[in-house]
Amino acid sequence: MSGTARTNTRDIARAAVRAELAQVAFELFRREGFDKVTLDDLAAAAGVSRSTFLRYFGTKEDAVLLAFDAHGRQVADALRARPATEDDWTALRRALDTVLERYREDPVSSLAMTRLVLDTPALCARQLEKQLGWRPALARALAERDGSSDATALVHSVRAAAALDCLNVALDHWTAAEGRLDLTDLLDEAFGALG
């Protein structure tokens, strides 16, 4: 067996363990409340030691927000893949469909997760911090789309930030409506308000 195959198998196993630990953490947070659950509680619920839990997640917040880790990269990749004939604003809106997929696939769980994040100041702050990290990737993707060498151009950064704010506002409204409103329509409306 080659080193690459072992590494890939190890990475797959590690990702599966992380996903399982994250699911256990989410269920415990949902039942008990984020602030009431300790790292020791999480480790016990998952049947692992505290140090093992900390090997996979540095903080309680990270255990909840695992699902959001790849979103920035996925949106940037989707943005790069949009047709060159699309304007940046339309391309950004369509690229955000990659985020909406999860909400469409499992709206009940997604609503519970979004509510947990919005209702927990530490999680809300950490999620916004993660999204702040997505902005440069989206700005770079916009620069690549128009052939610009300046990914730090103000216009790209502003468009990326505005698109993420539209997503957040749409999610806020969707959550407040208990998921009864169509999230795609809300995001379209938010983009239309700035278009």
N, CA and C atoms as an extended XYZ file, in Angstrom:
585
Properties=species:S:1:pos:R:3:atomname:S:1:resname:S:1:resid:I:1 pbc="F F F"
N         0.856       -1.185        0.000 N   MET     1
C         0.000        0.000        0.000 CA  MET     1
C         0.892        1.234        0.000 C   MET     1
N         0.581        2.164       -0.832 N   SER     2
C         1.399        3.369       -0.925 CA  SER     2
C         1.098        4.318        0.227 C   SER     2
N         2.010        5.256        0.447 N   GLY     3
C         1.820        6.264        1.493 CA  GLY     3
C         0.618        7.143        1.218 C   GLY     3
N         0.356        7.393       -0.085 N   THR     4
C        -0.780        8.223       -0.450 CA  THR     4
C        -2.091        7.541       -0.082 C   THR     4
N        -2.198        6.247       -0.339 N   ALA     5
C        -3.418        5.513       -0.007 CA  ALA     5
C        -3.645        5.507        1.499 C   ALA     5
N        -2.576        5.314        2.284 N   ARG     6
C        -2.716        5.318        3.741 CA  ARG     6
C        -3.149        6.695        4.223 C   ARG     6
N        -2.553        7.726        3.656 N   THR     7
C        -2.911        9.083        4.055 CA  THR     7
C        -4.375        9.360        3.733 C   THR     7
N        -4.815        8.967        2.539 N   ASN     8
C        -6.204        9.200        2.173 CA  ASN     8
C        -7.151        8.430        3.074 C   ASN     8
N        -6.823        7.191        3.388 N   THR     9
C        -7.648        6.395        4.288 CA  THR     9
C        -7.676        7.026        5.668 C   THR     9
N        -6.535        7.468        6.127 N   ARG    10
C        -6.457        8.123        7.437 CA  ARG    10
C        -7.272        9.405        7.446 C   ARG    10
N        -7.160       10.177        6.381 N   ASP    11
C        -7.932       11.423        6.288 CA  ASP    11
C        -9.433       11.152        6.273 C   ASP    11
N        -9.834       10.114        5.561 N   ILE    12
C       -11.254        9.758        5.494 CA  ILE    12
C       -11.743        9.335        6.872 C   ILE    12
N       -10.952        8.510        7.552 N   ALA    13
C       -11.343        8.059        8.898 CA  ALA    13
C       -11.420        9.237        9.863 C   ALA    13
N       -10.445       10.131        9.776 N   ARG    14
C       -10.440       11.305       10.659 CA  ARG    14
C       -11.661       12.185       10.399 C   ARG    14
N       -11.994       12.372        9.130 N   ALA    15
C       -13.166       13.188        8.781 CA  ALA    15
C       -14.449       12.535        9.295 C   ALA    15
N       -14.523       11.218        9.223 N   ALA    16
C       -15.713       10.517        9.713 CA  ALA    16
C       -15.839       10.662       11.227 C   ALA    16
N       -14.731       10.552       11.943 N   VAL    17
C       -14.760       10.720       13.394 CA  VAL    17
C       -15.157       12.145       13.748 C   VAL    17
N       -14.585       13.118       13.048 N   ARG    18
C       -14.941       14.527       13.290 CA  ARG    18
C       -16.430       14.764       13.076 C   ARG    18
N       -16.956       14.205       12.000 N   ALA    19
C       -18.377       14.390       11.702 CA  ALA    19
C       -19.243       13.758       12.796 C   ALA    19
N       -18.861       12.587       13.260 N   GLU    20
C       -19.627       11.924       14.317 CA  GLU    20
C       -19.556       12.723       15.618 C   GLU    20
N       -18.374       13.193       15.988 N   LEU    21
C       -18.231       14.007       17.198 CA  LEU    21
C       -19.040       15.296       17.089 C   LEU    21
N       -19.026       15.905       15.910 N   ALA    22
C       -19.792       17.137       15.696 CA  ALA    22
C       -21.286       16.877       15.848 C   ALA    22
N       -21.759       15.748       15.347 N   GLN    23
C       -23.178       15.416       15.462 CA  GLN    23
C       -23.566       15.198       16.919 C   GLN    23
N       -22.729       14.492       17.668 N   VAL    24
C       -22.989       14.274       19.093 CA  VAL    24
C       -23.026       15.618       19.821 C   VAL    24
N       -22.079       16.482       19.508 N   ALA    25
C       -22.019       17.802       20.148 CA  ALA    25
C       -23.274       18.608       19.825 C   ALA    25
N       -23.665       18.626       18.573 N   PHE    26
C       -24.845       19.388       18.162 CA  PHE    26
C       -26.090       18.912       18.907 C   PHE    26
N       -26.280       17.600       18.979 N   GLU    27
C       -27.452       17.060       19.672 CA  GLU    27
C       -27.442       17.433       21.155 C   GLU    27
N       -26.268       17.366       21.779 N   LEU    28
C       -26.164       17.721       23.196 CA  LEU    28
C       -26.431       19.217       23.402 C   LEU    28
N       -25.871       20.051       22.546 N   PHE    29
C       -26.107       21.496       22.636 CA  PHE    29
C       -27.585       21.811       22.452 C   PHE    29
N       -28.217       21.122       21.523 N   ARG    30
C       -29.641       21.348       21.259 CA  ARG    30
C       -30.504       20.979       22.461 C   ARG    30
N       -30.142       19.890       23.100 N   ARG    31
C       -30.928       19.438       24.267 CA  ARG    31
C       -30.663       20.258       25.510 C   ARG    31
N       -29.383       20.539       25.771 N   GLU    32
C       -28.984       21.132       27.053 CA  GLU    32
C       -28.715       22.631       26.992 C   GLU    32
N       -28.449       23.136       25.797 N   GLY    33
C       -28.052       24.540       25.669 CA  GLY    33
C       -26.537       24.635       25.584 C   GLY    33
N       -26.078       25.462       24.674 N   PHE    34
C       -24.645       25.549       24.398 CA  PHE    34
C       -23.839       25.905       25.639 C   PHE    34
N       -24.282       26.906       26.377 N   ASP    35
C       -23.506       27.396       27.512 CA  ASP    35
C       -23.458       26.420       28.683 C   ASP    35
N       -24.421       25.522       28.764 N   LYS    36
C       -24.463       24.573       29.879 CA  LYS    36
C       -23.580       23.346       29.654 C   LYS    36
N       -23.208       23.093       28.424 N   VAL    37
C       -22.429       21.900       28.089 CA  VAL    37
C       -20.936       22.218       28.169 C   VAL    37
N       -20.201       21.354       28.880 N   THR    38
C       -18.751       21.522       29.000 CA  THR    38
C       -18.041       20.583       28.023 C   THR    38
N       -16.751       20.801       27.872 N   LEU    39
C       -15.961       19.891       27.042 CA  LEU    39
C       -15.990       18.478       27.619 C   LEU    39
N       -15.991       18.371       28.937 N   ASP    40
C       -16.077       17.053       29.572 CA  ASP    40
C       -17.409       16.388       29.234 C   ASP    40
N       -18.495       17.160       29.220 N   ASP    41
C       -19.806       16.614       28.850 CA  ASP    41
C       -19.778       16.094       27.405 C   ASP    41
N       -19.165       16.863       26.528 N   LEU    42
C       -19.084       16.462       25.121 CA  LEU    42
C       -18.299       15.170       24.965 C   LEU    42
N       -17.158       15.094       25.634 N   ALA    43
C       -16.324       13.901       25.546 CA  ALA    43
C       -17.080       12.683       26.079 C   ALA    43
N       -17.746       12.846       27.211 N   ALA    44
C       -18.502       11.731       27.801 CA  ALA    44
C       -19.628       11.283       26.873 C   ALA    44
N       -20.356       12.222       26.302 N   ALA    45
C       -21.459       11.877       25.404 CA  ALA    45
C       -20.958       11.145       24.162 C   ALA    45
N       -19.756       11.504       23.716 N   ALA    46
C       -19.189       10.880       22.525 CA  ALA    46
C       -18.442        9.585       22.845 C   ALA    46
N       -18.208        9.328       24.136 N   GLY    47
C       -17.492        8.121       24.522 CA  GLY    47
C       -16.006        8.186       24.249 C   GLY    47
N       -15.459        9.396       24.343 N   VAL    48
C       -14.016        9.583       24.146 CA  VAL    48
C       -13.475       10.413       25.302 C   VAL    48
N       -12.167       10.473       25.396 N   SER    49
C       -11.565       11.301       26.435 CA  SER    49
C       -11.633       12.769       26.018 C   SER    49
N       -11.474       13.631       26.988 N   ARG    50
C       -11.453       15.073       26.702 CA  ARG    50
C       -10.323       15.402       25.730 C   ARG    50
N        -9.153       14.807       25.939 N   SER    51
C        -8.010       15.090       25.060 CA  SER    51
C        -8.271       14.610       23.632 C   SER    51
N        -8.973       13.493       23.493 N   THR    52
C        -9.319       13.025       22.149 CA  THR    52
C       -10.269       14.020       21.485 C   THR    52
N       -11.269       14.468       22.234 N   PHE    53
C       -12.199       15.448       21.676 CA  PHE    53
C       -11.447       16.700       21.230 C   PHE    53
N       -10.517       17.154       22.064 N   LEU    54
C        -9.753       18.367       21.745 CA  LEU    54
C        -8.797       18.167       20.576 C   LEU    54
N        -8.441       16.938       20.271 N   ARG    55
C        -7.612       16.680       19.092 CA  ARG    55
C        -8.385       16.974       17.817 C   ARG    55
N        -9.684       16.788       17.875 N   TYR    56
C       -10.526       17.025       16.698 CA  TYR    56
C       -11.082       18.442       16.640 C   TYR    56
N       -11.336       19.021       17.809 N   PHE    57
C       -11.895       20.368       17.882 CA  PHE    57
C       -11.200       21.136       18.991 C   PHE    57
N       -10.708       22.302       18.676 N   GLY    58
C       -10.035       23.118       19.685 CA  GLY    58
C       -10.993       23.771       20.661 C   GLY    58
N       -12.243       23.965       20.226 N   THR    59
C       -13.230       24.648       21.063 CA  THR    59
C       -14.604       24.020       20.855 C   THR    59
N       -15.520       24.325       21.755 N   LYS    60
C       -16.912       23.899       21.582 CA  LYS    60
C       -17.493       24.516       20.308 C   LYS    60
N       -17.158       25.768       20.063 N   GLU    61
C       -17.676       26.460       18.885 CA  GLU    61
C       -17.283       25.723       17.606 C   GLU    61
N       -16.030       25.278       17.554 N   ASP    62
C       -15.559       24.577       16.356 CA  ASP    62
C       -16.345       23.296       16.107 C   ASP    62
N       -16.765       22.625       17.176 N   ALA    63
C       -17.536       21.390       17.016 CA  ALA    63
C       -18.880       21.664       16.347 C   ALA    63
N       -19.489       22.788       16.665 N   VAL    64
C       -20.778       23.137       16.066 CA  VAL    64
C       -20.599       23.624       14.637 C   VAL    64
N       -19.572       24.393       14.400 N   LEU    65
C       -19.421       25.085       13.123 CA  LEU    65
C       -18.630       24.295       12.082 C   LEU    65
N       -18.376       23.022       12.353 N   LEU    66
C       -17.657       22.177       11.398 CA  LEU    66
C       -18.308       22.222       10.024 C   LEU    66
N       -19.620       22.184       10.011 N   ALA    67
C       -20.348       22.157        8.739 CA  ALA    67
C       -20.062       23.382        7.877 C   ALA    67
N       -19.674       24.482        8.485 N   PHE    68
C       -19.455       25.727        7.749 CA  PHE    68
C       -18.022       25.875        7.229 C   PHE    68
N       -17.118       25.010        7.683 N   ASP    69
C       -15.703       25.169        7.350 CA  ASP    69
C       -15.421       25.229        5.851 C   ASP    69
N       -16.060       24.363        5.098 N   ALA    70
C       -15.752       24.275        3.671 CA  ALA    70
C       -16.554       25.250        2.812 C   ALA    70
N       -17.533       25.934        3.384 N   HIS    71
C       -18.417       26.777        2.578 CA  HIS    71
C       -17.682       27.862        1.798 C   HIS    71
N       -16.745       28.533        2.427 N   GLY    72
C       -16.036       29.620        1.739 CA  GLY    72
C       -15.327       29.131        0.491 C   GLY    72
N       -14.626       28.008        0.620 N   ARG    73
C       -13.916       27.431       -0.528 CA  ARG    73
C       -14.908       26.980       -1.595 C   ARG    73
N       -16.011       26.347       -1.165 N   GLN    74
C       -17.010       25.865       -2.124 CA  GLN    74
C       -17.644       27.017       -2.897 C   GLN    74
N       -17.963       28.094       -2.206 N   VAL    75
C       -18.572       29.247       -2.882 CA  VAL    75
C       -17.563       29.869       -3.848 C   VAL    75
N       -16.305       30.003       -3.431 N   ALA    76
C       -15.284       30.576       -4.314 CA  ALA    76
C       -15.089       29.696       -5.553 C   ALA    76
N       -15.064       28.370       -5.365 N   ASP    77
C       -14.927       27.462       -6.511 CA  ASP    77
C       -16.127       27.574       -7.445 C   ASP    77
N       -17.323       27.651       -6.859 N   ALA    78
C       -18.534       27.798       -7.670 CA  ALA    78
C       -18.532       29.127       -8.418 C   ALA    78
N       -18.017       30.153       -7.782 N   LEU    79
C       -17.933       31.477       -8.404 CA  LEU    79
C       -17.007       31.442       -9.619 C   LEU    79
N       -15.866       30.782       -9.462 N   ARG    80
C       -14.928       30.655      -10.589 CA  ARG    80
C       -15.541       29.878      -11.749 C   ARG    80
N       -16.434       28.944      -11.434 N   ALA    81
C       -17.035       28.087      -12.457 CA  ALA    81
C       -18.220       28.736      -13.175 C   ALA    81
N       -18.679       29.870      -12.702 N   ARG    82
C       -19.817       30.544      -13.332 CA  ARG    82
C       -19.413       31.041      -14.719 C   ARG    82
N       -20.375       31.139      -15.623 N   PRO    83
C       -20.063       31.603      -16.981 CA  PRO    83
C       -19.436       32.997      -16.976 C   PRO    83
N       -18.458       33.174      -17.823 N   ALA    84
C       -17.750       34.462      -17.906 CA  ALA    84
C       -18.671       35.594      -18.335 C   ALA    84
N       -19.772       35.254      -18.985 N   THR    85
C       -20.704       36.283      -19.464 CA  THR    85
C       -21.586       36.842      -18.349 C   THR    85
N       -21.619       36.170      -17.196 N   GLU    86
C       -22.425       36.655      -16.078 CA  GLU    86
C       -21.743       37.833      -15.397 C   GLU    86
N       -22.536       38.802      -14.981 N   ASP    87
C       -21.963       39.891      -14.194 CA  ASP    87
C       -21.605       39.341      -12.811 C   ASP    87
N       -20.741       40.053      -12.104 N   ASP    88
C       -20.258       39.580      -10.802 CA  ASP    88
C       -21.391       39.338       -9.808 C   ASP    88
N       -22.368       40.228       -9.783 N   TRP    89
C       -23.439       40.131       -8.800 CA  TRP    89
C       -24.270       38.863       -9.024 C   TRP    89
N       -24.597       38.584      -10.274 N   THR    90
C       -25.344       37.367      -10.609 CA  THR    90
C       -24.509       36.131      -10.296 C   THR    90
N       -23.232       36.181      -10.634 N   ALA    91
C       -22.343       35.043      -10.366 CA  ALA    91
C       -22.226       34.783       -8.863 C   ALA    91
N       -22.117       35.830       -8.077 N   LEU    92
C       -22.070       35.670       -6.613 CA  LEU    92
C       -23.358       35.037       -6.100 C   LEU    92
N       -24.492       35.533       -6.591 N   ARG    93
C       -25.775       34.981       -6.134 CA  ARG    93
C       -25.865       33.497       -6.455 C   ARG    93
N       -25.521       33.115       -7.662 N   ARG    94
C       -25.600       31.711       -8.080 CA  ARG    94
C       -24.569       30.850       -7.344 C   ARG    94
N       -23.415       31.394       -7.064 N   ALA    95
C       -22.387       30.644       -6.335 CA  ALA    95
C       -22.853       30.312       -4.919 C   ALA    95
N       -23.659       31.183       -4.334 N   LEU    96
C       -24.167       30.930       -2.990 CA  LEU    96
C       -25.187       29.787       -2.945 C   LEU    96
N       -25.620       29.311       -4.101 N   ASP    97
C       -26.499       28.142       -4.120 CA  ASP    97
C       -25.811       26.931       -3.488 C   ASP    97
N       -24.482       26.898       -3.525 N   THR    98
C       -23.769       25.779       -2.893 CA  THR    98
C       -24.030       25.740       -1.387 C   THR    98
N       -24.202       26.907       -0.770 N   VAL    99
C       -24.512       26.974        0.660 CA  VAL    99
C       -25.969       26.560        0.890 C   VAL    99
N       -26.849       26.991        0.008 N   LEU   100
C       -28.268       26.707        0.176 CA  LEU   100
C       -28.602       25.227        0.027 C   LEU   100
N       -27.752       24.468       -0.665 N   GLU   101
C       -28.022       23.042       -0.874 CA  GLU   101
C       -28.261       22.325        0.445 C   GLU   101
N       -27.430       22.599        1.432 N   ARG   102
C       -27.557       21.939        2.729 CA  ARG   102
C       -28.904       22.248        3.377 C   ARG   102
N       -29.348       23.483        3.229 N   TYR   103
C       -30.624       23.897        3.810 CA  TYR   103
C       -31.793       23.221        3.093 C   TYR   103
N       -31.650       23.014        1.786 N   ARG   104
C       -32.701       22.336        1.019 CA  ARG   104
C       -32.748       20.843        1.342 C   ARG   104
N       -31.573       20.235        1.486 N   GLU   105
C       -31.493       18.794        1.736 CA  GLU   105
C       -32.055       18.411        3.099 C   GLU   105
N       -31.795       19.220        4.107 N   ASP   106
C       -32.240       18.890        5.464 CA  ASP   106
C       -32.697       20.166        6.174 C   ASP   106
N       -33.868       20.667        5.809 N   PRO   107
C       -34.314       21.945        6.375 CA  PRO   107
C       -34.540       21.905        7.885 C   PRO   107
N       -34.994       20.785        8.424 N   VAL   108
C       -35.273       20.706        9.861 CA  VAL   108
C       -33.972       20.828       10.657 C   VAL   108
N       -32.986       20.042       10.287 N   SER   109
C       -31.691       20.097       10.980 CA  SER   109
C       -31.003       21.443       10.740 C   SER   109
N       -31.114       21.942        9.521 N   SER   110
C       -30.488       23.226        9.199 CA  SER   110
C       -31.106       24.359       10.002 C   SER   110
N       -32.424       24.313       10.172 N   LEU   111
C       -33.090       25.337       10.961 CA  LEU   111
C       -32.637       25.263       12.413 C   LEU   111
N       -32.548       24.068       12.954 N   ALA   112
C       -32.093       23.912       14.342 CA  ALA   112
C       -30.660       24.418       14.503 C   ALA   112
N       -29.796       24.090       13.543 N   MET   113
C       -28.403       24.551       13.604 CA  MET   113
C       -28.330       26.067       13.502 C   MET   113
N       -29.072       26.641       12.564 N   THR   114
C       -29.044       28.093       12.377 CA  THR   114
C       -29.578       28.802       13.612 C   THR   114
N       -30.647       28.264       14.178 N   ARG   115
C       -31.203       28.858       15.391 CA  ARG   115
C       -30.189       28.789       16.540 C   ARG   115
N       -29.528       27.639       16.697 N   LEU   116
C       -28.512       27.497       17.743 CA  LEU   116
C       -27.413       28.541       17.564 C   LEU   116
N       -26.948       28.724       16.344 N   VAL   117
C       -25.884       29.700       16.074 CA  VAL   117
C       -26.364       31.119       16.372 C   VAL   117
N       -27.535       31.472       15.868 N   LEU   118
C       -28.035       32.837       16.052 CA  LEU   118
C       -28.368       33.157       17.505 C   LEU   118
N       -28.798       32.143       18.249 N   ASP   119
C       -29.188       32.363       19.645 CA  ASP   119
C       -28.037       32.262       20.638 C   ASP   119
N       -26.856       31.918       20.164 N   THR   120
C       -25.693       31.756       21.039 CA  THR   120
C       -24.637       32.776       20.635 C   THR   120
N       -24.435       33.830       21.432 N   PRO   121
C       -23.498       34.885       21.038 CA  PRO   121
C       -22.106       34.375       20.650 C   PRO   121
N       -21.578       33.402       21.378 N   ALA   122
C       -20.236       32.894       21.060 CA  ALA   122
C       -20.212       32.214       19.694 C   ALA   122
N       -21.272       31.482       19.377 N   LEU   123
C       -21.341       30.812       18.073 CA  LEU   123
C       -21.565       31.817       16.947 C   LEU   123
N       -22.413       32.777       17.199 N   CYS   124
C       -22.695       33.802       16.189 CA  CYS   124
C       -21.416       34.570       15.851 C   CYS   124
N       -20.671       34.941       16.875 N   ALA   125
C       -19.410       35.666       16.662 CA  ALA   125
C       -18.408       34.816       15.900 C   ALA   125
N       -18.310       33.542       16.265 N   ARG   126
C       -17.354       32.644       15.599 CA  ARG   126
C       -17.756       32.404       14.144 C   ARG   126
N       -19.057       32.282       13.884 N   GLN   127
C       -19.520       32.104       12.516 CA  GLN   127
C       -19.208       33.341       11.671 C   GLN   127
N       -19.431       34.518       12.219 N   LEU   128
C       -19.103       35.745       11.484 CA  LEU   128
C       -17.605       35.849       11.231 C   LEU   128
N       -16.819       35.398       12.190 N   GLU   129
C       -15.365       35.374       12.009 CA  GLU   129
C       -14.983       34.446       10.856 C   GLU   129
N       -15.628       33.282       10.798 N   LYS   130
C       -15.360       32.355        9.701 CA  LYS   130
C       -15.722       33.004        8.359 C   LYS   130
N       -16.893       33.640        8.317 N   GLN   131
C       -17.307       34.284        7.077 CA  GLN   131
C       -16.366       35.411        6.672 C   GLN   131
N       -15.824       36.097        7.642 N   LEU   132
C       -14.853       37.146        7.339 CA  LEU   132
C       -13.667       36.547        6.581 C   LEU   132
N       -13.332       35.314        6.911 N   GLY   133
C       -12.259       34.616        6.201 CA  GLY   133
C       -12.637       34.206        4.789 C   GLY   133
N       -13.939       34.111        4.493 N   TRP   134
C       -14.376       33.760        3.143 CA  TRP   134
C       -14.220       34.925        2.177 C   TRP   134
N       -14.312       36.143        2.691 N   ARG   135
C       -14.315       37.326        1.816 CA  ARG   135
C       -13.108       37.405        0.897 C   ARG   135
N       -11.873       37.224        1.415 N   PRO   136
C       -10.732       37.303        0.501 CA  PRO   136
C       -10.778       36.241       -0.600 C   PRO   136
N       -11.268       35.042       -0.278 N   ALA   137
C       -11.366       33.985       -1.287 CA  ALA   137
C       -12.375       34.362       -2.369 C   ALA   137
N       -13.484       34.959       -1.954 N   LEU   138
C       -14.480       35.397       -2.938 CA  LEU   138
C       -13.948       36.562       -3.766 C   LEU   138
N       -13.237       37.476       -3.130 N   ALA   139
C       -12.655       38.609       -3.868 CA  ALA   139
C       -11.632       38.111       -4.890 C   ALA   139
N       -10.822       37.122       -4.504 N   ARG   140
C        -9.845       36.545       -5.448 CA  ARG   140
C       -10.566       35.894       -6.624 C   ARG   140
N       -11.637       35.170       -6.329 N   ALA   141
C       -12.391       34.517       -7.402 CA  ALA   141
C       -12.991       35.548       -8.348 C   ALA   141
N       -13.493       36.652       -7.805 N   LEU   142
C       -14.020       37.723       -8.658 CA  LEU   142
C       -12.916       38.318       -9.525 C   LEU   142
N       -11.749       38.516       -8.939 N   ALA   143
C       -10.621       39.064       -9.701 CA  ALA   143
C       -10.223       38.114      -10.827 C   ALA   143
N       -10.214       36.828      -10.547 N   GLU   144
C        -9.872       35.840      -11.577 CA  GLU   144
C       -10.897       35.857      -12.706 C   GLU   144
N       -12.159       36.057      -12.341 N   ARG   145
C       -13.215       36.080      -13.357 CA  ARG   145
C       -13.033       37.236      -14.340 C   ARG   145
N       -12.599       38.396      -13.821 N   ASP   146
C       -12.464       39.535      -14.747 CA  ASP   146
C       -11.032       39.738      -15.232 C   ASP   146
N       -10.153       38.784      -14.906 N   GLY   147
C        -8.772       38.847      -15.386 CA  GLY   147
C        -7.931       39.882      -14.677 C   GLY   147
N        -8.422       40.389      -13.578 N   SER   148
C        -7.690       41.400      -12.821 CA  SER   148
C        -6.578       40.736      -12.020 C   SER   148
N        -5.483       41.434      -11.884 N   SER   149
C        -4.393       40.904      -11.059 CA  SER   149
C        -4.519       41.393       -9.617 C   SER   149
N        -5.474       42.270       -9.368 N   ASP   150
C        -5.613       42.850       -8.032 CA  ASP   150
C        -6.815       42.278       -7.292 C   ASP   150
N        -6.579       41.180       -6.571 N   ALA   151
C        -7.656       40.548       -5.805 CA  ALA   151
C        -8.045       41.369       -4.587 C   ALA   151
N        -7.229       42.373       -4.255 N   THR   152
C        -7.550       43.212       -3.095 CA  THR   152
C        -8.296       44.477       -3.513 C   THR   152
N        -8.684       44.549       -4.778 N   ALA   153
C        -9.409       45.719       -5.259 CA  ALA   153
C       -10.659       45.936       -4.407 C   ALA   153
N       -10.912       47.174       -4.095 N   LEU   154
C       -12.045       47.538       -3.238 CA  LEU   154
C       -13.361       46.982       -3.781 C   LEU   154
N       -13.567       47.079       -5.071 N   VAL   155
C       -14.841       46.653       -5.654 CA  VAL   155
C       -15.078       45.162       -5.403 C   VAL   155
N       -14.051       44.333       -5.512 N   HIS   156
C       -14.209       42.891       -5.283 CA  HIS   156
C       -14.516       42.608       -3.815 C   HIS   156
N       -13.827       43.292       -2.935 N   SER   157
C       -14.057       43.089       -1.500 CA  SER   157
C       -15.456       43.533       -1.086 C   SER   157
N       -15.905       44.648       -1.617 N   VAL   158
C       -17.242       45.159       -1.283 CA  VAL   158
C       -18.314       44.206       -1.800 C   VAL   158
N       -18.157       43.713       -3.018 N   ARG   159
C       -19.156       42.786       -3.562 CA  ARG   159
C       -19.201       41.486       -2.762 C   ARG   159
N       -18.028       40.979       -2.389 N   ALA   160
C       -17.982       39.746       -1.593 CA  ALA   160
C       -18.659       39.960       -0.241 C   ALA   160
N       -18.351       41.073        0.410 N   ALA   161
C       -18.950       41.367        1.721 CA  ALA   161
C       -20.462       41.539        1.604 C   ALA   161
N       -20.900       42.249        0.579 N   ALA   162
C       -22.338       42.478        0.397 CA  ALA   162
C       -23.068       41.161        0.134 C   ALA   162
N       -22.469       40.283       -0.649 N   ALA   163
C       -23.097       38.988       -0.934 CA  ALA   163
C       -23.254       38.174        0.343 C   ALA   163
N       -22.238       38.165        1.182 N   LEU   164
C       -22.311       37.422        2.442 CA  LEU   164
C       -23.334       38.050        3.387 C   LEU   164
N       -23.417       39.351        3.384 N   ASP   165
C       -24.445       40.010        4.208 CA  ASP   165
C       -25.848       39.664        3.710 C   ASP   165
N       -26.023       39.600        2.400 N   CYS   166
C       -27.319       39.190        1.854 CA  CYS   166
C       -27.667       37.773        2.326 C   CYS   166
N       -26.698       36.891        2.310 N   LEU   167
C       -26.916       35.530        2.792 CA  LEU   167
C       -27.345       35.542        4.261 C   LEU   167
N       -26.649       36.310        5.076 N   ASN   168
C       -26.963       36.355        6.501 CA  ASN   168
C       -28.352       36.934        6.771 C   ASN   168
N       -28.716       37.975        6.058 N   VAL   169
C       -30.042       38.576        6.235 CA  VAL   169
C       -31.124       37.589        5.805 C   VAL   169
N       -30.901       36.908        4.692 N   ALA   170
C       -31.873       35.906        4.232 CA  ALA   170
C       -32.020       34.795        5.270 C   ALA   170
N       -30.910       34.345        5.826 N   LEU   171
C       -30.968       33.301        6.860 CA  LEU   171
C       -31.680       33.791        8.114 C   LEU   171
N       -31.440       35.048        8.489 N   ASP   172
C       -32.139       35.619        9.647 CA  ASP   172
C       -33.656       35.577        9.443 C   ASP   172
N       -34.115       35.984        8.269 N   HIS   173
C       -35.548       36.007        7.973 CA  HIS   173
C       -36.121       34.592        7.894 C   HIS   173
N       -35.365       33.696        7.295 N   TRP   174
C       -35.794       32.302        7.180 CA  TRP   174
C       -35.951       31.674        8.564 C   TRP   174
N       -34.990       31.945        9.434 N   THR   175
C       -35.036       31.392       10.789 CA  THR   175
C       -36.185       31.999       11.583 C   THR   175
N       -36.367       33.305       11.474 N   ALA   176
C       -37.464       33.976       12.188 CA  ALA   176
C       -38.825       33.433       11.745 C   ALA   176
N       -38.919       32.990       10.496 N   ALA   177
C       -40.173       32.435        9.968 CA  ALA   177
C       -40.249       30.925       10.197 C   ALA   177
N       -39.356       30.398       11.037 N   GLU   178
C       -39.350       28.960       11.347 CA  GLU   178
C       -39.176       28.107       10.099 C   GLU   178
N       -38.455       28.622        9.107 N   GLY   179
C       -38.188       27.868        7.890 CA  GLY   179
C       -39.365       27.766        6.937 C   GLY   179
N       -40.436       28.500        7.208 N   ARG   180
C       -41.630       28.420        6.356 CA  ARG   180
C       -41.473       29.211        5.059 C   ARG   180
N       -40.581       30.186        5.036 N   LEU   181
C       -40.340       30.951        3.820 CA  LEU   181
C       -39.291       30.225        2.978 C   LEU   181
N       -39.328       30.459        1.689 N   ASP   182
C       -38.368       29.825        0.793 CA  ASP   182
C       -37.033       30.588        0.876 C   ASP   182
N       -35.995       29.879        1.286 N   LEU   183
C       -34.688       30.520        1.486 CA  LEU   183
C       -34.110       31.043        0.178 C   LEU   183
N       -34.332       30.337       -0.898 N   THR   184
C       -33.844       30.807       -2.202 CA  THR   184
C       -34.512       32.126       -2.573 C   THR   184
N       -35.818       32.203       -2.366 N   ASP   185
C       -36.539       33.452       -2.660 CA  ASP   185
C       -36.038       34.594       -1.782 C   ASP   185
N       -35.779       34.296       -0.506 N   LEU   186
C       -35.263       35.331        0.404 CA  LEU   186
C       -33.902       35.838       -0.063 C   LEU   186
N       -33.043       34.923       -0.474 N   LEU   187
C       -31.717       35.338       -0.937 CA  LEU   187
C       -31.831       36.145       -2.229 C   LEU   187
N       -32.703       35.701       -3.123 N   ASP   188
C       -32.932       36.470       -4.364 CA  ASP   188
C       -33.423       37.878       -4.033 C   ASP   188
N       -34.342       37.978       -3.080 N   GLU   189
C       -34.888       39.283       -2.687 CA  GLU   189
C       -33.799       40.170       -2.085 C   GLU   189
N       -32.937       39.573       -1.249 N   ALA   190
C       -31.847       40.348       -0.641 CA  ALA   190
C       -30.900       40.858       -1.711 C   ALA   190
N       -30.545       40.018       -2.659 N   PHE   191
C       -29.665       40.444       -3.745 CA  PHE   191
C       -30.345       41.507       -4.589 C   PHE   191
N       -31.644       41.332       -4.827 N   GLY   192
C       -32.391       42.309       -5.619 CA  GLY   192
C       -32.430       43.674       -4.960 C   GLY   192
N       -32.444       43.708       -3.640 N   ALA   193
C       -32.477       44.976       -2.923 CA  ALA   193
C       -31.206       45.787       -3.150 C   ALA   193
N       -30.105       45.110       -3.427 N   LEU   194
C       -28.839       45.800       -3.665 CA  LEU   194
C       -28.447       45.863       -5.138 C   LEU   194
N       -29.174       45.129       -5.975 N   GLY   195
C       -28.796       44.993       -7.381 CA  GLY   195
C       -28.926       46.242       -8.197 C   GLY   195
